[in-house]
Amino acid sequence: MAVAADAHEVRYTSGALRLRAWVSNTSGAPKPAIVYVHGASAFRADHWEATRPLRDAGFVVMTPILRSENGSPGG
């Protein structure tokens, strides 16, 4: 799945694993942040879209792609 135009992908460590997450694109002064953990068995674009109200309110949002989702390692 291609990363949304208003996000960028980062890597994070979970135990011995390196997993991916989408983070909202931001500029300017530091902003409060939220980790948004979606409630399904795979990360989908509509999960990112669900964070729009948070992003529009000025929060930086990180949505992790969890273990074994979307080709991520782990179980």
mmCIF file of the N, C-alpha and C atoms, coordinates in Angstrom:
data_MODEL
# 
_entry.id   MODEL 
# 
loop_
_atom_site.group_PDB 
_atom_site.id 
_atom_site.type_symbol 
_atom_site.label_atom_id 
_atom_site.label_alt_id 
_atom_site.label_comp_id 
_atom_site.label_asym_id 
_atom_site.label_entity_id 
_atom_site.label_seq_id 
_atom_site.pdbx_PDB_ins_code 
_atom_site.Cartn_x 
_atom_site.Cartn_y 
_atom_site.Cartn_z 
_atom_site.occupancy 
_atom_site.B_iso_or_equiv 
_atom_site.pdbx_formal_charge 
_atom_site.auth_seq_id 
_atom_site.auth_comp_id 
_atom_site.auth_asym_id 
_atom_site.auth_atom_id 
_atom_site.pdbx_PDB_model_num 
ATOM 1   N N  . MET A 1 1  ? 0.843   -1.167  0.000  1.00 0.00 ? 1  MET A N  1 
ATOM 2   C CA . MET A 1 1  ? 0.000   0.000   0.000  1.00 0.00 ? 1  MET A CA 1 
ATOM 3   C C  . MET A 1 1  ? 0.897   1.242   0.000  1.00 0.00 ? 1  MET A C  1 
ATOM 4   N N  . ALA A 1 2  ? 0.593   2.172   -0.868 1.00 0.00 ? 2  ALA A N  1 
ATOM 5   C CA . ALA A 1 2  ? 1.354   3.413   -0.947 1.00 0.00 ? 2  ALA A CA 1 
ATOM 6   C C  . ALA A 1 2  ? 1.030   4.303   0.250  1.00 0.00 ? 2  ALA A C  1 
ATOM 7   N N  . VAL A 1 3  ? 2.029   4.994   0.743  1.00 0.00 ? 3  VAL A N  1 
ATOM 8   C CA . VAL A 1 3  ? 1.842   5.909   1.864  1.00 0.00 ? 3  VAL A CA 1 
ATOM 9   C C  . VAL A 1 3  ? 0.998   7.093   1.407  1.00 0.00 ? 3  VAL A C  1 
ATOM 10  N N  . ALA A 1 4  ? 0.063   7.517   2.245  1.00 0.00 ? 4  ALA A N  1 
ATOM 11  C CA . ALA A 1 4  ? -0.805  8.650   1.926  1.00 0.00 ? 4  ALA A CA 1 
ATOM 12  C C  . ALA A 1 4  ? 0.032   9.901   1.676  1.00 0.00 ? 4  ALA A C  1 
ATOM 13  N N  . ALA A 1 5  ? -0.485  10.800  0.862  1.00 0.00 ? 5  ALA A N  1 
ATOM 14  C CA . ALA A 1 5  ? 0.235   12.025  0.510  1.00 0.00 ? 5  ALA A CA 1 
ATOM 15  C C  . ALA A 1 5  ? 0.490   12.918  1.720  1.00 0.00 ? 5  ALA A C  1 
ATOM 16  N N  . ASP A 1 6  ? -0.348  12.806  2.750  1.00 0.00 ? 6  ASP A N  1 
ATOM 17  C CA . ASP A 1 6  ? -0.187  13.662  3.931  1.00 0.00 ? 6  ASP A CA 1 
ATOM 18  C C  . ASP A 1 6  ? 0.495   12.928  5.086  1.00 0.00 ? 6  ASP A C  1 
ATOM 19  N N  . ALA A 1 7  ? 1.305   11.907  4.736  1.00 0.00 ? 7  ALA A N  1 
ATOM 20  C CA . ALA A 1 7  ? 2.033   11.121  5.748  1.00 0.00 ? 7  ALA A CA 1 
ATOM 21  C C  . ALA A 1 7  ? 3.393   10.721  5.199  1.00 0.00 ? 7  ALA A C  1 
ATOM 22  N N  . HIS A 1 8  ? 4.223   10.248  6.097  1.00 0.00 ? 8  HIS A N  1 
ATOM 23  C CA . HIS A 1 8  ? 5.480   9.607   5.696  1.00 0.00 ? 8  HIS A CA 1 
ATOM 24  C C  . HIS A 1 8  ? 5.649   8.361   6.555  1.00 0.00 ? 8  HIS A C  1 
ATOM 25  N N  . GLU A 1 9  ? 6.421   7.417   6.041  1.00 0.00 ? 9  GLU A N  1 
ATOM 26  C CA . GLU A 1 9  ? 6.609   6.160   6.749  1.00 0.00 ? 9  GLU A CA 1 
ATOM 27  C C  . GLU A 1 9  ? 7.894   6.205   7.549  1.00 0.00 ? 9  GLU A C  1 
ATOM 28  N N  . VAL A 1 10 ? 7.831   5.694   8.767  1.00 0.00 ? 10 VAL A N  1 
ATOM 29  C CA . VAL A 1 10 ? 9.003   5.574   9.629  1.00 0.00 ? 10 VAL A CA 1 
ATOM 30  C C  . VAL A 1 10 ? 9.126   4.125   10.081 1.00 0.00 ? 10 VAL A C  1 
ATOM 31  N N  . ARG A 1 11 ? 10.269  3.794   10.638 1.00 0.00 ? 11 ARG A N  1 
ATOM 32  C CA . ARG A 1 11 ? 10.501  2.469   11.220 1.00 0.00 ? 11 ARG A CA 1 
ATOM 33  C C  . ARG A 1 11 ? 10.622  2.616   12.720 1.00 0.00 ? 11 ARG A C  1 
ATOM 34  N N  . TYR A 1 12 ? 10.082  1.639   13.453 1.00 0.00 ? 12 TYR A N  1 
ATOM 35  C CA . TYR A 1 12 ? 10.228  1.629   14.897 1.00 0.00 ? 12 TYR A CA 1 
ATOM 36  C C  . TYR A 1 12 ? 10.581  0.214   15.341 1.00 0.00 ? 12 TYR A C  1 
ATOM 37  N N  . THR A 1 13 ? 11.173  0.113   16.518 1.00 0.00 ? 13 THR A N  1 
ATOM 38  C CA . THR A 1 13 ? 11.615  -1.164  17.062 1.00 0.00 ? 13 THR A CA 1 
ATOM 39  C C  . THR A 1 13 ? 10.578  -1.706  18.028 1.00 0.00 ? 13 THR A C  1 
ATOM 40  N N  . SER A 1 14 ? 10.280  -3.000  17.863 1.00 0.00 ? 14 SER A N  1 
ATOM 41  C CA . SER A 1 14 ? 9.401   -3.719  18.787 1.00 0.00 ? 14 SER A CA 1 
ATOM 42  C C  . SER A 1 14 ? 10.111  -5.025  19.125 1.00 0.00 ? 14 SER A C  1 
ATOM 43  N N  . GLY A 1 15 ? 10.746  -5.065  20.277 1.00 0.00 ? 15 GLY A N  1 
ATOM 44  C CA . GLY A 1 15 ? 11.596  -6.217  20.592 1.00 0.00 ? 15 GLY A CA 1 
ATOM 45  C C  . GLY A 1 15 ? 12.736  -6.269  19.591 1.00 0.00 ? 15 GLY A C  1 
ATOM 46  N N  . ALA A 1 16 ? 12.925  -7.424  18.960 1.00 0.00 ? 16 ALA A N  1 
ATOM 47  C CA . ALA A 1 16 ? 13.975  -7.577  17.955 1.00 0.00 ? 16 ALA A CA 1 
ATOM 48  C C  . ALA A 1 16 ? 13.495  -7.199  16.553 1.00 0.00 ? 16 ALA A C  1 
ATOM 49  N N  . LEU A 1 17 ? 12.247  -6.797  16.427 1.00 0.00 ? 17 LEU A N  1 
ATOM 50  C CA . LEU A 1 17 ? 11.659  -6.512  15.112 1.00 0.00 ? 17 LEU A CA 1 
ATOM 51  C C  . LEU A 1 17 ? 11.748  -5.038  14.759 1.00 0.00 ? 17 LEU A C  1 
ATOM 52  N N  . ARG A 1 18 ? 11.830  -4.760  13.459 1.00 0.00 ? 18 ARG A N  1 
ATOM 53  C CA . ARG A 1 18 ? 11.744  -3.396  12.927 1.00 0.00 ? 18 ARG A CA 1 
ATOM 54  C C  . ARG A 1 18 ? 10.426  -3.316  12.179 1.00 0.00 ? 18 ARG A C  1 
ATOM 55  N N  . LEU A 1 19 ? 9.496   -2.513  12.688 1.00 0.00 ? 19 LEU A N  1 
ATOM 56  C CA . LEU A 1 19 ? 8.164   -2.386  12.108 1.00 0.00 ? 19 LEU A CA 1 
ATOM 57  C C  . LEU A 1 19 ? 7.991   -0.994  11.502 1.00 0.00 ? 19 LEU A C  1 
ATOM 58  N N  . ARG A 1 20 ? 6.910   -0.822  10.752 1.00 0.00 ? 20 ARG A N  1 
ATOM 59  C CA . ARG A 1 20 ? 6.632   0.440   10.065 1.00 0.00 ? 20 ARG A CA 1 
ATOM 60  C C  . ARG A 1 20 ? 5.471   1.172   10.737 1.00 0.00 ? 20 ARG A C  1 
ATOM 61  N N  . ALA A 1 21 ? 5.433   2.467   10.514 1.00 0.00 ? 21 ALA A N  1 
ATOM 62  C CA . ALA A 1 21 ? 4.309   3.291   10.971 1.00 0.00 ? 21 ALA A CA 1 
ATOM 63  C C  . ALA A 1 21 ? 4.168   4.458   10.014 1.00 0.00 ? 21 ALA A C  1 
ATOM 64  N N  . TRP A 1 22 ? 2.949   4.982   9.920  1.00 0.00 ? 22 TRP A N  1 
ATOM 65  C CA . TRP A 1 22 ? 2.714   6.226   9.197  1.00 0.00 ? 22 TRP A CA 1 
ATOM 66  C C  . TRP A 1 22 ? 2.659   7.352   10.212 1.00 0.00 ? 22 TRP A C  1 
ATOM 67  N N  . VAL A 1 23 ? 3.297   8.471   9.865  1.00 0.00 ? 23 VAL A N  1 
ATOM 68  C CA . VAL A 1 23 ? 3.298   9.665   10.703 1.00 0.00 ? 23 VAL A CA 1 
ATOM 69  C C  . VAL A 1 23 ? 2.851   10.837  9.844  1.00 0.00 ? 23 VAL A C  1 
ATOM 70  N N  . SER A 1 24 ? 2.006   11.671  10.412 1.00 0.00 ? 24 SER A N  1 
ATOM 71  C CA . SER A 1 24 ? 1.504   12.812  9.649  1.00 0.00 ? 24 SER A CA 1 
ATOM 72  C C  . SER A 1 24 ? 2.627   13.788  9.335  1.00 0.00 ? 24 SER A C  1 
ATOM 73  N N  . ASN A 1 25 ? 2.557   14.381  8.158  1.00 0.00 ? 25 ASN A N  1 
ATOM 74  C CA . ASN A 1 25 ? 3.507   15.409  7.759  1.00 0.00 ? 25 ASN A CA 1 
ATOM 75  C C  . ASN A 1 25 ? 3.189   16.686  8.530  1.00 0.00 ? 25 ASN A C  1 
ATOM 76  N N  . THR A 1 26 ? 4.197   17.284  9.108  1.00 0.00 ? 26 THR A N  1 
ATOM 77  C CA . THR A 1 26 ? 3.999   18.512  9.865  1.00 0.00 ? 26 THR A CA 1 
ATOM 78  C C  . THR A 1 26 ? 5.112   19.490  9.548  1.00 0.00 ? 26 THR A C  1 
ATOM 79  N N  . SER A 1 27 ? 4.865   20.732  9.858  1.00 0.00 ? 27 SER A N  1 
ATOM 80  C CA . SER A 1 27 ? 5.895   21.751  9.739  1.00 0.00 ? 27 SER A CA 1 
ATOM 81  C C  . SER A 1 27 ? 5.647   22.783  10.832 1.00 0.00 ? 27 SER A C  1 
ATOM 82  N N  . GLY A 1 28 ? 6.626   23.613  11.071 1.00 0.00 ? 28 GLY A N  1 
ATOM 83  C CA . GLY A 1 28 ? 6.461   24.661  12.073 1.00 0.00 ? 28 GLY A CA 1 
ATOM 84  C C  . GLY A 1 28 ? 6.817   24.201  13.466 1.00 0.00 ? 28 GLY A C  1 
ATOM 85  N N  . ALA A 1 29 ? 6.177   24.830  14.434 1.00 0.00 ? 29 ALA A N  1 
ATOM 86  C CA . ALA A 1 29 ? 6.466   24.594  15.854 1.00 0.00 ? 29 ALA A CA 1 
ATOM 87  C C  . ALA A 1 29 ? 6.098   23.172  16.258 1.00 0.00 ? 29 ALA A C  1 
ATOM 88  N N  . PRO A 1 30 ? 6.725   22.661  17.315 1.00 0.00 ? 30 PRO A N  1 
ATOM 89  C CA . PRO A 1 30 ? 6.340   21.342  17.846 1.00 0.00 ? 30 PRO A CA 1 
ATOM 90  C C  . PRO A 1 30 ? 4.855   21.298  18.183 1.00 0.00 ? 30 PRO A C  1 
ATOM 91  N N  . LYS A 1 31 ? 4.287   20.110  18.054 1.00 0.00 ? 31 LYS A N  1 
ATOM 92  C CA . LYS A 1 31 ? 2.855   19.918  18.280 1.00 0.00 ? 31 LYS A CA 1 
ATOM 93  C C  . LYS A 1 31 ? 2.635   18.703  19.169 1.00 0.00 ? 31 LYS A C  1 
ATOM 94  N N  . PRO A 1 32 ? 1.479   18.627  19.858 1.00 0.00 ? 32 PRO A N  1 
ATOM 95  C CA . PRO A 1 32 ? 1.176   17.423  20.631 1.00 0.00 ? 32 PRO A CA 1 
ATOM 96  C C  . PRO A 1 32 ? 0.993   16.232  19.690 1.00 0.00 ? 32 PRO A C  1 
ATOM 97  N N  . ALA A 1 33 ? 1.253   15.051  20.201 1.00 0.00 ? 33 ALA A N  1 
ATOM 98  C CA . ALA A 1 33 ? 1.203   13.850  19.358 1.00 0.00 ? 33 ALA A CA 1 
ATOM 99  C C  . ALA A 1 33 ? 0.285   12.795  19.951 1.00 0.00 ? 33 ALA A C  1 
ATOM 100 N N  . ILE A 1 34 ? -0.261  11.979  19.050 1.00 0.00 ? 34 ILE A N  1 
ATOM 101 C CA . ILE A 1 34 ? -1.140  10.871  19.411 1.00 0.00 ? 34 ILE A CA 1 
ATOM 102 C C  . ILE A 1 34 ? -0.683  9.630   18.657 1.00 0.00 ? 34 ILE A C  1 
ATOM 103 N N  . VAL A 1 35 ? -0.625  8.493   19.363 1.00 0.00 ? 35 VAL A N  1 
ATOM 104 C CA . VAL A 1 35 ? -0.423  7.204   18.702 1.00 0.00 ? 35 VAL A CA 1 
ATOM 105 C C  . VAL A 1 35 ? -1.811  6.610   18.521 1.00 0.00 ? 35 VAL A C  1 
ATOM 106 N N  . TYR A 1 36 ? -2.201  6.411   17.272 1.00 0.00 ? 36 TYR A N  1 
ATOM 107 C CA . TYR A 1 36 ? -3.529  5.895   16.944 1.00 0.00 ? 36 TYR A CA 1 
ATOM 108 C C  . TYR A 1 36 ? -3.390  4.422   16.568 1.00 0.00 ? 36 TYR A C  1 
ATOM 109 N N  . VAL A 1 37 ? -3.881  3.535   17.426 1.00 0.00 ? 37 VAL A N  1 
ATOM 110 C CA . VAL A 1 37 ? -3.814  2.092   17.173 1.00 0.00 ? 37 VAL A CA 1 
ATOM 111 C C  . VAL A 1 37 ? -5.169  1.670   16.615 1.00 0.00 ? 37 VAL A C  1 
ATOM 112 N N  . HIS A 1 38 ? -5.167  1.282   15.362 1.00 0.00 ? 38 HIS A N  1 
ATOM 113 C CA . HIS A 1 38 ? -6.409  0.890   14.696 1.00 0.00 ? 38 HIS A CA 1 
ATOM 114 C C  . HIS A 1 38 ? -6.925  -0.427  15.250 1.00 0.00 ? 38 HIS A C  1 
ATOM 115 N N  . GLY A 1 39 ? -8.189  -0.718  15.016 1.00 0.00 ? 39 GLY A N  1 
ATOM 116 C CA . GLY A 1 39 ? -8.798  -1.906  15.597 1.00 0.00 ? 39 GLY A CA 1 
ATOM 117 C C  . GLY A 1 39 ? -9.191  -2.944  14.564 1.00 0.00 ? 39 GLY A C  1 
ATOM 118 N N  . ALA A 1 40 ? -8.241  -3.454  13.831 1.00 0.00 ? 40 ALA A N  1 
ATOM 119 C CA . ALA A 1 40 ? -8.521  -4.484  12.832 1.00 0.00 ? 40 ALA A CA 1 
ATOM 120 C C  . ALA A 1 40 ? -7.289  -5.369  12.694 1.00 0.00 ? 40 ALA A C  1 
ATOM 121 N N  . SER A 1 41 ? -7.396  -6.380  11.850 1.00 0.00 ? 41 SER A N  1 
ATOM 122 C CA . SER A 1 41 ? -6.291  -7.330  11.703 1.00 0.00 ? 41 SER A CA 1 
ATOM 123 C C  . SER A 1 41 ? -5.282  -6.924  10.636 1.00 0.00 ? 41 SER A C  1 
ATOM 124 N N  . ALA A 1 42 ? -5.510  -5.806  9.950  1.00 0.00 ? 42 ALA A N  1 
ATOM 125 C CA . ALA A 1 42 ? -4.560  -5.289  8.969  1.00 0.00 ? 42 ALA A CA 1 
ATOM 126 C C  . ALA A 1 42 ? -4.765  -3.794  8.833  1.00 0.00 ? 42 ALA A C  1 
ATOM 127 N N  . PHE A 1 43 ? -3.682  -3.067  8.629  1.00 0.00 ? 43 PHE A N  1 
ATOM 128 C CA . PHE A 1 43 ? -3.763  -1.620  8.445  1.00 0.00 ? 43 PHE A CA 1 
ATOM 129 C C  . PHE A 1 43 ? -4.298  -1.310  7.052  1.00 0.00 ? 43 PHE A C  1 
ATOM 130 N N  . ARG A 1 44 ? -5.269  -0.407  6.996  1.00 0.00 ? 44 ARG A N  1 
ATOM 131 C CA . ARG A 1 44 ? -5.874  -0.005  5.716  1.00 0.00 ? 44 ARG A CA 1 
ATOM 132 C C  . ARG A 1 44 ? -5.873  1.516   5.611  1.00 0.00 ? 44 ARG A C  1 
ATOM 133 N N  . ALA A 1 45 ? -6.016  2.011   4.396  1.00 0.00 ? 45 ALA A N  1 
ATOM 134 C CA . ALA A 1 45 ? -6.040  3.455   4.159  1.00 0.00 ? 45 ALA A CA 1 
ATOM 135 C C  . ALA A 1 45 ? -7.161  4.136   4.931  1.00 0.00 ? 45 ALA A C  1 
ATOM 136 N N  . ASP A 1 46 ? -8.286  3.471   5.136  1.00 0.00 ? 46 ASP A N  1 
ATOM 137 C CA . ASP A 1 46 ? -9.375  4.113   5.877  1.00 0.00 ? 46 ASP A CA 1 
ATOM 138 C C  . ASP A 1 46 ? -9.031  4.273   7.361  1.00 0.00 ? 46 ASP A C  1 
ATOM 139 N N  . HIS A 1 47 ? -8.093  3.502   7.880  1.00 0.00 ? 47 HIS A N  1 
ATOM 140 C CA . HIS A 1 47 ? -7.622  3.739   9.245  1.00 0.00 ? 47 HIS A CA 1 
ATOM 141 C C  . HIS A 1 47 ? -6.905  5.086   9.302  1.00 0.00 ? 47 HIS A C  1 
ATOM 142 N N  . TRP A 1 48 ? -6.083  5.362   8.292  1.00 0.00 ? 48 TRP A N  1 
ATOM 143 C CA . TRP A 1 48 ? -5.407  6.656   8.243  1.00 0.00 ? 48 TRP A CA 1 
ATOM 144 C C  . TRP A 1 48 ? -6.433  7.777   8.102  1.00 0.00 ? 48 TRP A C  1 
ATOM 145 N N  . GLU A 1 49 ? -7.414  7.580   7.272  1.00 0.00 ? 49 GLU A N  1 
ATOM 146 C CA . GLU A 1 49 ? -8.449  8.606   7.069  1.00 0.00 ? 49 GLU A CA 1 
ATOM 147 C C  . GLU A 1 49 ? -9.198  8.874   8.377  1.00 0.00 ? 49 GLU A C  1 
ATOM 148 N N  . ALA A 1 50 ? -9.365  7.882   9.223  1.00 0.00 ? 50 ALA A N  1 
ATOM 149 C CA . ALA A 1 50 ? -10.048 8.062   10.507 1.00 0.00 ? 50 ALA A CA 1 
ATOM 150 C C  . ALA A 1 50 ? -9.300  9.025   11.418 1.00 0.00 ? 50 ALA A C  1 
ATOM 151 N N  . THR A 1 51 ? -8.015  9.244   11.170 1.00 0.00 ? 51 THR A N  1 
ATOM 152 C CA . THR A 1 51 ? -7.234  10.166  11.997 1.00 0.00 ? 51 THR A CA 1 
ATOM 153 C C  . THR A 1 51 ? -7.351  11.611  11.524 1.00 0.00 ? 51 THR A C  1 
ATOM 154 N N  . ARG A 1 52 ? -8.042  11.854  10.432 1.00 0.00 ? 52 ARG A N  1 
ATOM 155 C CA . ARG A 1 52 ? -8.128  13.213  9.881  1.00 0.00 ? 52 ARG A CA 1 
ATOM 156 C C  . ARG A 1 52 ? -8.596  14.239  10.916 1.00 0.00 ? 52 ARG A C  1 
ATOM 157 N N  . PRO A 1 53 ? -9.651  13.973  11.704 1.00 0.00 ? 53 PRO A N  1 
ATOM 158 C CA . PRO A 1 53 ? -10.059 14.988  12.696 1.00 0.00 ? 53 PRO A CA 1 
ATOM 159 C C  . PRO A 1 53 ? -8.943  15.344  13.686 1.00 0.00 ? 53 PRO A C  1 
ATOM 160 N N  . LEU A 1 54 ? -8.128  14.355  14.056 1.00 0.00 ? 54 LEU A N  1 
ATOM 161 C CA . LEU A 1 54 ? -7.012  14.618  14.960 1.00 0.00 ? 54 LEU A CA 1 
ATOM 162 C C  . LEU A 1 54 ? -5.953  15.471  14.277 1.00 0.00 ? 54 LEU A C  1 
ATOM 163 N N  . ARG A 1 55 ? -5.637  15.120  13.048 1.00 0.00 ? 55 ARG A N  1 
ATOM 164 C CA . ARG A 1 55 ? -4.639  15.892  12.292 1.00 0.00 ? 55 ARG A CA 1 
ATOM 165 C C  . ARG A 1 55 ? -5.140  17.303  12.023 1.00 0.00 ? 55 ARG A C  1 
ATOM 166 N N  . ASP A 1 56 ? -6.422  17.433  11.668 1.00 0.00 ? 56 ASP A N  1 
ATOM 167 C CA . ASP A 1 56 ? -7.004  18.759  11.425 1.00 0.00 ? 56 ASP A CA 1 
ATOM 168 C C  . ASP A 1 56 ? -7.014  19.611  12.693 1.00 0.00 ? 56 ASP A C  1 
ATOM 169 N N  . ALA A 1 57 ? -7.071  18.970  13.864 1.00 0.00 ? 57 ALA A N  1 
ATOM 170 C CA . ALA A 1 57 ? -7.054  19.687  15.141 1.00 0.00 ? 57 ALA A CA 1 
ATOM 171 C C  . ALA A 1 57 ? -5.639  20.100  15.553 1.00 0.00 ? 57 ALA A C  1 
ATOM 172 N N  . GLY A 1 58 ? -4.633  19.712  14.749 1.00 0.00 ? 58 GLY A N  1 
ATOM 173 C CA . GLY A 1 58 ? -3.263  20.136  15.011 1.00 0.00 ? 58 GLY A CA 1 
ATOM 174 C C  . GLY A 1 58 ? -2.358  19.118  15.665 1.00 0.00 ? 58 GLY A C  1 
ATOM 175 N N  . PHE A 1 59 ? -2.829  17.890  15.831 1.00 0.00 ? 59 PHE A N  1 
ATOM 176 C CA . PHE A 1 59 ? -2.000  16.844  16.425 1.00 0.00 ? 59 PHE A CA 1 
ATOM 177 C C  . PHE A 1 59 ? -1.106  16.193  15.372 1.00 0.00 ? 59 PHE A C  1 
ATOM 178 N N  . VAL A 1 60 ? 0.078   15.786  15.788 1.00 0.00 ? 60 VAL A N  1 
ATOM 179 C CA . VAL A 1 60 ? 0.890   14.867  15.004 1.00 0.00 ? 60 VAL A CA 1 
ATOM 180 C C  . VAL A 1 60 ? 0.337   13.481  15.302 1.00 0.00 ? 60 VAL A C  1 
ATOM 181 N N  . VAL A 1 61 ? 0.096   12.679  14.270 1.00 0.00 ? 61 VAL A N  1 
ATOM 182 C CA . VAL A 1 61 ? -0.471  11.344  14.468 1.00 0.00 ? 61 VAL A CA 1 
ATOM 183 C C  . VAL A 1 61 ? 0.496   10.293  13.942 1.00 0.00 ? 61 VAL A C  1 
ATOM 184 N N  . MET A 1 62 ? 0.720   9.271   14.750 1.00 0.00 ? 62 MET A N  1 
ATOM 185 C CA . MET A 1 62 ? 1.482   8.091   14.328 1.00 0.00 ? 62 MET A CA 1 
ATOM 186 C C  . MET A 1 62 ? 0.530   6.898   14.391 1.00 0.00 ? 62 MET A C  1 
ATOM 187 N N  . THR A 1 63 ? 0.451   6.169   13.297 1.00 0.00 ? 63 THR A N  1 
ATOM 188 C CA . THR A 1 63 ? -0.358  4.957   13.253 1.00 0.00 ? 63 THR A CA 1 
ATOM 189 C C  . THR A 1 63 ? 0.570   3.782   12.958 1.00 0.00 ? 63 THR A C  1 
ATOM 190 N N  . PRO A 1 64 ? 0.834   2.940   13.958 1.00 0.00 ? 64 PRO A N  1 
ATOM 191 C CA . PRO A 1 64 ? 1.736   1.813   13.731 1.00 0.00 ? 64 PRO A CA 1 
ATOM 192 C C  . PRO A 1 64 ? 1.088   0.721   12.884 1.00 0.00 ? 64 PRO A C  1 
ATOM 193 N N  . ILE A 1 65 ? 1.910   0.107   12.065 1.00 0.00 ? 65 ILE A N  1 
ATOM 194 C CA . ILE A 1 65 ? 1.528   -1.108  11.351 1.00 0.00 ? 65 ILE A CA 1 
ATOM 195 C C  . ILE A 1 65 ? 2.100   -2.238  12.215 1.00 0.00 ? 65 ILE A C  1 
ATOM 196 N N  . LEU A 1 66 ? 1.220   -2.968  12.847 1.00 0.00 ? 66 LEU A N  1 
ATOM 197 C CA . LEU A 1 66 ? 1.598   -3.875  13.920 1.00 0.00 ? 66 LEU A CA 1 
ATOM 198 C C  . LEU A 1 66 ? 2.236   -5.169  13.405 1.00 0.00 ? 66 LEU A C  1 
ATOM 199 N N  . ARG A 1 67 ? 2.735   -5.971  14.335 1.00 0.00 ? 67 ARG A N  1 
ATOM 200 C CA . ARG A 1 67 ? 3.360   -7.260  14.006 1.00 0.00 ? 67 ARG A CA 1 
ATOM 201 C C  . ARG A 1 67 ? 2.426   -8.100  13.148 1.00 0.00 ? 67 ARG A C  1 
ATOM 202 N N  . SER A 1 68 ? 2.948   -8.671  12.133 1.00 0.00 ? 68 SER A N  1 
ATOM 203 C CA . SER A 1 68 ? 2.301   -9.585  11.177 1.00 0.00 ? 68 SER A CA 1 
ATOM 204 C C  . SER A 1 68 ? 1.222   -8.925  10.319 1.00 0.00 ? 68 SER A C  1 
ATOM 205 N N  . GLU A 1 69 ? 1.099   -7.601  10.362 1.00 0.00 ? 69 GLU A N  1 
ATOM 206 C CA . GLU A 1 69 ? 0.151   -6.903  9.493  1.00 0.00 ? 69 GLU A CA 1 
ATOM 207 C C  . GLU A 1 69 ? 0.853   -6.424  8.228  1.00 0.00 ? 69 GLU A C  1 
ATOM 208 N N  . ASN A 1 70 ? 0.173   -6.502  7.111  1.00 0.00 ? 70 ASN A N  1 
ATOM 209 C CA . ASN A 1 70 ? 0.657   -5.922  5.871  1.00 0.00 ? 70 ASN A CA 1 
ATOM 210 C C  . ASN A 1 70 ? 2.101   -6.320  5.568  1.00 0.00 ? 70 ASN A C  1 
ATOM 211 N N  . GLY A 1 71 ? 2.415   -7.572  5.806  1.00 0.00 ? 71 GLY A N  1 
ATOM 212 C CA . GLY A 1 71 ? 3.752   -8.061  5.489  1.00 0.00 ? 71 GLY A CA 1 
ATOM 213 C C  . GLY A 1 71 ? 4.804   -7.779  6.547  1.00 0.00 ? 71 GLY A C  1 
ATOM 214 N N  . SER A 1 72 ? 4.403   -7.218  7.699  1.00 0.00 ? 72 SER A N  1 
ATOM 215 C CA . SER A 1 72 ? 5.361   -6.954  8.775  1.00 0.00 ? 72 SER A CA 1 
ATOM 216 C C  . SER A 1 72 ? 5.793   -8.261  9.421  1.00 0.00 ? 72 SER A C  1 
ATOM 217 N N  . PRO A 1 73 ? 7.021   -8.296  9.956  1.00 0.00 ? 73 PRO A N  1 
ATOM 218 C CA . PRO A 1 73 ? 7.485   -9.507  10.626 1.00 0.00 ? 73 PRO A CA 1 
ATOM 219 C C  . PRO A 1 73 ? 6.767   -9.701  11.959 1.00 0.00 ? 73 PRO A C  1 
ATOM 220 N N  . GLY A 1 74 ? 6.911   -10.877 12.524 1.00 0.00 ? 74 GLY A N  1 
ATOM 221 C CA . GLY A 1 74 ? 6.376   -11.173 13.842 1.00 0.00 ? 74 GLY A CA 1 
ATOM 222 C C  . GLY A 1 74 ? 5.029   -11.841 13.806 1.00 0.00 ? 74 GLY A C  1 
ATOM 223 N N  . GLY A 1 75 ? 4.533   -12.171 14.956 1.00 0.00 ? 75 GLY A N  1 
ATOM 224 C CA . GLY A 1 75 ? 3.258   -12.844 15.064 1.00 0.00 ? 75 GLY A CA 1 
ATOM 225 C C  . GLY A 1 75 ? 2.459   -12.345 16.230 1.00 0.00 ? 75 GLY A C  1 
# 
